[in-house]
Amino acid sequence: MGTLSRALATKIVGIVSRVVAALQAQRSIDARRIHRQYRHLIEAQGDAPGSTRVGLVCTAEDDSGNADGTVVTEPSSNRTTLERA
């Protein structure tokens, strides 16, 4: 299999760059549209009495599991690994 010529590689990079820029622009447009659509809910949430904005806090206990809910642990030291073999 041959390698790409520099000119072809430059064209591909240019095309990919334009596609990424178009996707970013569309995402920005969608975000503004959604913000306009739900502005009344966002403003009402801030005006509610006793409401506070709660940030997400991640502790070591929260971070110890994976998506299946099982605990992630380091492999035991008595296992033979390829590096030790």
Order of alpha helices (4+ residues) and beta strands (2+ residues): alpha-alpha
